[in-house]
């Protein structure tokens, strides 16, 4: 049951936030941005950040926070597209080394350039003041230790125990 005006305002704030975040997930930009944090593009982005250093499928699995089987499927698809080379590691013949190809780097750069153009449009539409405010709020959200502590959020079942 809601307690007083302050609690109702909090509920309304929460519900409005959820609704707007839900609407945001339906924007095209979110789909393109999601590519950089999951799946093939995320794997390519990680490899790109490693420069010329070869990486292992295990490192990709850990970085993307996916199972080794999922990482293997991602790498298989990237290899079929010619975006990565995979070779047996000269240091340990039981391991594979993975590296972006020139074709893979070009495909990744094309995706990144598209994202930059979209964010340039986003900045133009919202304007400097709103972008600065949004960036400040996003940083505050990401840096909030309370929000990072999942153990602080208890389910109704846990609270009744």
Rosetta silent file (secondary structure, phi, psi, omega in degrees, C-alpha in Angstrom):
SEQUENCE: XXXXXXXXXXXXXXXXXXXXXXXXXXXXXXXXXXXXXXXXXXXXXXXXXXXXXXXXXXXXXXXXXXXXXXXXXXXXXXXXXXXXXXXXXXXXXXXXXXXXXXXXXXXXXXXXXXXXXXXXXXXXXXXXXXXXXXXXXXXXXXXXXXXXXXXXXXXXXXXXX
SCORE:     score description
SCORE:     0.000 S_00000001
   1 L     0.000  142.061 -178.154    0.000    0.000    0.000 S_00000001
   2 L   -79.699  139.200 -177.938    1.228    3.478   -0.837 S_00000001
   3 L  -110.023  111.971  171.119    2.107    5.753    2.047 S_00000001
   4 H    64.017  175.472 -177.285    1.484    9.481    1.667 S_00000001
   5 H   -65.385  -40.791 -178.683    2.196   11.843   -1.222 S_00000001
   6 H   -58.971  -42.444 -179.292    5.989   11.312   -1.173 S_00000001
   7 H   -67.863  -40.175  178.479    5.663    7.575   -1.727 S_00000001
   8 H   -63.631  -39.950  177.333    3.186    8.055   -4.568 S_00000001
   9 H   -61.706  -40.143  179.166    5.578   10.504   -6.208 S_00000001
  10 H   -64.881  -42.486  178.365    8.361    7.923   -5.901 S_00000001
  11 H   -62.653  -44.217  178.965    6.159    5.259   -7.469 S_00000001
  12 H   -63.498  -42.991  177.373    5.242    7.593  -10.317 S_00000001
  13 H   -59.257  -47.319  179.733    8.907    8.504  -10.821 S_00000001
  14 H   -60.050  -48.486 -177.493    9.870    4.834  -10.875 S_00000001
  15 H   -64.282  -40.177  177.232    7.087    3.906  -13.293 S_00000001
  16 H   -63.764  -41.917  178.235    7.899    6.816  -15.609 S_00000001
  17 H   -61.416  -47.450  179.722   11.582    5.839  -15.605 S_00000001
  18 H   -59.392  -45.559 -178.489   10.767    2.207  -16.431 S_00000001
  19 H   -61.020  -45.791 -177.845    8.424    3.271  -19.248 S_00000001
  20 H   -70.131  -36.460  175.343   10.990    5.608  -20.833 S_00000001
  21 H   -64.691  -39.704  177.835   13.809    3.071  -20.526 S_00000001
  22 H   -62.047  -44.663  178.633   11.548    0.490  -22.147 S_00000001
  23 H   -62.274  -36.938  178.691   10.790    2.905  -24.989 S_00000001
  24 H   -62.178  -37.016 -178.185   14.527    3.536  -25.399 S_00000001
  25 H   -63.623  -16.854 -179.663   15.188   -0.161  -25.916 S_00000001
  26 L   -90.787   -4.789  179.593   13.030    0.034  -29.040 S_00000001
  27 L   -74.800  144.792  178.337   15.163    2.754  -30.660 S_00000001
  28 H   -56.134  -39.845 -176.312   17.348    1.760  -33.616 S_00000001
  29 H   -61.132  -34.626  179.985   20.435    3.233  -31.954 S_00000001
  30 H   -65.661  -40.162  177.413   20.110    0.849  -29.017 S_00000001
  31 H   -61.701  -43.330  179.805   20.130   -2.127  -31.380 S_00000001
  32 H   -69.114  -38.274  178.091   23.287   -0.830  -33.071 S_00000001
  33 H   -67.165  -38.739  179.131   24.893   -0.016  -29.730 S_00000001
  34 H   -57.458  -34.158  178.941   23.977   -3.464  -28.395 S_00000001
  35 H   -57.041  -31.316 -177.179   26.097   -4.978  -31.172 S_00000001
  36 L   -81.864   -5.208  178.600   29.172   -3.470  -29.523 S_00000001
  37 L  -119.770   -8.529  176.694   28.477   -5.202  -26.206 S_00000001
  38 L  -142.035  154.303  171.732   27.217   -8.607  -27.331 S_00000001
  39 H    74.636 -154.468 -172.458   27.839  -11.069  -30.119 S_00000001
  40 H   -60.685  -46.764 -177.839   30.070  -10.849  -33.145 S_00000001
  41 H   -63.977  -38.173  178.088   30.689   -7.107  -33.161 S_00000001
  42 H   -63.478  -40.459  178.046   31.569   -7.170  -29.464 S_00000001
  43 H   -64.176  -42.480  178.821   34.084   -9.964  -30.099 S_00000001
  44 H   -65.618  -39.744  179.180   35.589   -7.994  -32.973 S_00000001
  45 H   -61.723  -44.683  179.167   35.694   -4.826  -30.837 S_00000001
  46 H   -60.430  -47.611  179.891   37.530   -6.710  -28.073 S_00000001
  47 H   -61.403  -38.560  178.891   40.055   -8.140  -30.537 S_00000001
  48 H   -62.756  -39.017  179.478   40.532   -4.681  -32.029 S_00000001
  49 H   -68.219  -19.137  178.694   41.315   -3.242  -28.592 S_00000001
  50 L   -83.996   -2.182  177.910   44.026   -5.883  -28.233 S_00000001
  51 L    65.957 -135.561 -178.007   45.850   -4.447  -31.248 S_00000001
  52 L   -82.797   -6.103 -179.683   48.145   -6.864  -33.037 S_00000001
  53 L   -69.795  134.435  175.371   48.174   -9.245  -30.095 S_00000001
  54 L   -77.436  147.791  178.477   46.427  -12.537  -30.722 S_00000001
  55 E  -121.722  163.507  179.885   43.733  -13.507  -28.255 S_00000001
  56 L  -101.613  157.289  174.462   42.262  -16.849  -27.265 S_00000001
  57 H   -56.632  -33.819  178.264   38.636  -17.955  -27.472 S_00000001
  58 H   -63.405  -41.226  178.361   38.693  -18.187  -23.650 S_00000001
  59 H   -63.869  -39.680  178.206   39.657  -14.517  -23.376 S_00000001
  60 H   -64.867  -44.230  177.878   36.807  -13.591  -25.719 S_00000001
  61 H   -58.027  -45.992 -179.782   34.389  -15.716  -23.663 S_00000001
  62 H   -66.437  -43.418 -177.862   35.498  -14.006  -20.442 S_00000001
  63 H   -66.249  -40.325 -178.724   35.403  -10.503  -21.918 S_00000001
  64 H   -84.612   -9.414 -177.329   31.934  -10.921  -23.435 S_00000001
  65 L    58.255   48.398  175.987   30.685  -12.846  -20.380 S_00000001
  66 L  -125.449  163.978  178.576   29.387  -15.686  -22.557 S_00000001
  67 L   -66.649  161.283  177.781   29.908  -19.429  -22.411 S_00000001
  68 H   -64.873  -33.559  177.924   32.827  -20.956  -24.255 S_00000001
  69 H   -64.837  -42.749  178.595   30.355  -22.678  -26.566 S_00000001
  70 H   -65.110  -42.093  177.855   28.751  -19.320  -27.440 S_00000001
  71 H   -61.667  -40.423  178.645   32.194  -17.774  -28.018 S_00000001
  72 H   -62.550  -40.549  178.022   33.076  -20.705  -30.295 S_00000001
  73 H   -65.364  -41.238  177.761   29.892  -20.132  -32.334 S_00000001
  74 H   -60.796  -47.079 -178.173   30.652  -16.417  -32.626 S_00000001
  75 H   -66.579  -36.154  177.519   34.193  -17.151  -33.799 S_00000001
  76 H   -61.584  -45.255  179.499   33.004  -19.790  -36.264 S_00000001
  77 H   -64.336  -43.317  178.849   30.635  -17.268  -37.838 S_00000001
  78 H   -63.948  -37.275  179.014   33.324  -14.570  -37.948 S_00000001
  79 H   -66.719  -41.600  178.751   35.770  -16.999  -39.544 S_00000001
  80 H   -62.054  -32.070  178.978   33.185  -17.961  -42.205 S_00000001
  81 L   -82.507   -7.781 -178.993   32.775  -14.256  -43.028 S_00000001
  82 L    80.932   18.235 -177.205   36.549  -13.856  -43.294 S_00000001
  83 L   -88.559  -19.633  178.369   36.665  -11.456  -40.338 S_00000001
  84 E  -136.363  153.147  169.346   39.052  -13.493  -38.168 S_00000001
  85 E  -109.199  140.644  176.185   41.955  -15.874  -38.578 S_00000001
  86 E  -126.190  129.932  179.964   42.363  -18.736  -36.157 S_00000001
  87 E  -136.553  154.170  174.570   45.630  -20.600  -35.763 S_00000001
  88 E   -66.808  133.890 -178.304   47.064  -23.105  -33.344 S_00000001
  89 L   -64.871  130.515  177.167   49.103  -21.231  -30.755 S_00000001
  90 L   -69.040  -22.649 -179.426   52.846  -21.649  -31.268 S_00000001
  91 L   -80.778  -32.322 -177.073   53.283  -21.390  -27.475 S_00000001
  92 L  -148.894  103.344 -173.385   50.739  -24.089  -26.598 S_00000001
  93 L   -64.625   -7.008  176.322   49.536  -26.394  -29.357 S_00000001
  94 L   -85.545  -10.751 -175.479   46.375  -27.148  -27.337 S_00000001
  95 L  -111.723  157.140  175.631   45.175  -23.550  -27.730 S_00000001
  96 E  -108.079  143.821  171.731   43.929  -21.448  -30.615 S_00000001
  97 E  -106.869  141.239 -178.284   44.953  -17.847  -31.289 S_00000001
  98 E  -123.635  140.191  179.628   42.432  -15.513  -32.888 S_00000001
  99 E  -147.010  141.754  175.584   43.149  -12.288  -34.752 S_00000001
 100 E   -66.167  139.612  173.651   41.063   -9.836  -36.758 S_00000001
 101 L   -87.594  172.567  175.865   41.712   -9.869  -40.490 S_00000001
 102 H   -61.487  -39.853  177.591   41.927   -6.736  -42.603 S_00000001
 103 H   -62.362  -41.044  178.202   38.383   -7.492  -43.814 S_00000001
 104 H   -64.747  -42.104  178.378   37.244   -7.811  -40.200 S_00000001
 105 H   -63.005  -40.332  179.024   38.851   -4.507  -39.248 S_00000001
 106 H   -65.438  -44.722  178.974   37.152   -2.792  -42.196 S_00000001
 107 H   -61.542  -42.251  179.032   33.731   -4.266  -41.294 S_00000001
 108 H   -64.967  -43.393  179.335   34.186   -3.176  -37.677 S_00000001
 109 H   -62.323  -38.810  177.819   35.250    0.325  -38.716 S_00000001
 110 H   -62.296  -43.923  178.702   32.175    0.601  -40.957 S_00000001
 111 H   -64.328  -41.539 -179.495   29.890   -0.344  -38.034 S_00000001
 112 H   -66.116  -41.621  178.476   31.695    2.086  -35.745 S_00000001
 113 H   -62.384  -39.812  176.606   31.475    4.916  -38.278 S_00000001
 114 H   -60.508  -45.267  179.869   27.725    4.325  -38.601 S_00000001
 115 H   -61.931  -41.783  178.220   27.392    4.510  -34.819 S_00000001
 116 H   -61.966  -42.775  178.895   29.404    7.749  -34.708 S_00000001
 117 H   -62.545  -39.917  179.959   27.170    9.328  -37.361 S_00000001
 118 H   -65.481  -43.216  179.210   24.084    8.306  -35.395 S_00000001
 119 H   -69.254  -31.685  173.296   25.466    9.773  -32.163 S_00000001
 120 H   -61.079  -42.777  177.213   26.415   12.971  -34.001 S_00000001
 121 H   -63.546  -41.791  178.629   22.766   13.239  -35.033 S_00000001
 122 H   -58.254  -44.956  178.270   21.713   12.497  -31.439 S_00000001
 123 H   -63.970  -43.539  179.589   23.917   15.354  -30.196 S_00000001
 124 H   -61.623  -41.327 -177.039   22.548   17.686  -32.875 S_00000001
 125 H   -71.845  -45.575 -177.577   18.924   16.857  -31.995 S_00000001
 126 H   -79.504  -32.744 -178.907   19.273   17.065  -28.202 S_00000001
 127 H    88.107  163.684 -173.786   21.769   19.905  -28.096 S_00000001
 128 H   -59.015  -48.416 -175.233   24.763   20.558  -25.885 S_00000001
 129 H   -62.040  -45.314 -178.924   22.931   21.228  -22.597 S_00000001
 130 H   -69.238  -37.811  177.791   20.789   18.077  -22.763 S_00000001
 131 H   -64.607  -42.072  177.516   23.711   15.887  -23.869 S_00000001
 132 H   -62.641  -41.702  178.957   25.811   17.187  -20.968 S_00000001
 133 H   -66.095  -44.452  179.385   22.939   16.518  -18.538 S_00000001
 134 H   -63.524  -43.720  179.083   22.312   13.046  -19.964 S_00000001
 135 H   -62.032  -42.213  178.470   26.003   12.186  -19.867 S_00000001
 136 H   -61.878  -43.127 -179.524   26.243   13.374  -16.257 S_00000001
 137 H   -68.634  -38.804  177.433   23.233   11.239  -15.272 S_00000001
 138 H   -65.095  -42.258  177.616   24.538    8.173  -17.105 S_00000001
 139 H   -62.245  -43.617  179.181   27.928    8.557  -15.401 S_00000001
 140 H   -60.917  -40.276  178.829   26.222    8.943  -12.038 S_00000001
 141 H   -65.046  -48.364 -177.930   24.223    5.777  -12.719 S_00000001
 142 H   -65.274  -36.044 -177.310   27.250    3.750  -13.813 S_00000001
 143 H   -84.711   -7.193 -175.169   29.363    4.983  -10.877 S_00000001
 144 L   -72.048  110.850 -178.047   26.657    4.427   -8.236 S_00000001
 145 H   -64.195  -33.311  179.009   27.945    1.754   -5.874 S_00000001
 146 H   -63.912  -41.908 -179.526   24.466    1.120   -4.457 S_00000001
 147 H   -72.278  -23.447  179.068   23.124    0.276   -7.920 S_00000001
 148 H   -79.135  -18.787 -176.159   26.110   -1.973   -8.583 S_00000001
 149 L   -90.653   89.646 -178.257   25.425   -4.052   -5.464 S_00000001
 150 H   -59.784  -28.812 -178.699   22.818   -6.557   -6.667 S_00000001
 151 H   -65.687  -15.602  178.796   22.715   -8.108   -3.225 S_00000001
 152 H   -78.380  -15.246 -178.432   21.058   -4.896   -1.985 S_00000001
 153 L  -101.742  106.747 -177.393   17.991   -5.573   -4.128 S_00000001
 154 L   -99.925  145.751  175.882   15.920   -8.240   -2.475 S_00000001
 155 L   -78.596  164.221  178.241   12.926   -9.944   -4.015 S_00000001
 156 H   -57.303  -38.306 -179.871    9.582   -9.943   -2.206 S_00000001
 157 H   -64.415  -40.397  179.208   10.144  -13.611   -1.325 S_00000001
 158 H   -67.063  -36.319 -177.946   13.538  -12.831    0.221 S_00000001
 159 H   -70.353  -29.087 -177.376   12.123   -9.959    2.271 S_00000001
 160 H   -82.558   -9.221  179.952    9.368  -12.135    3.761 S_00000001
 161 L   -71.773    0.000    0.000   11.835  -14.769    5.024 S_00000001
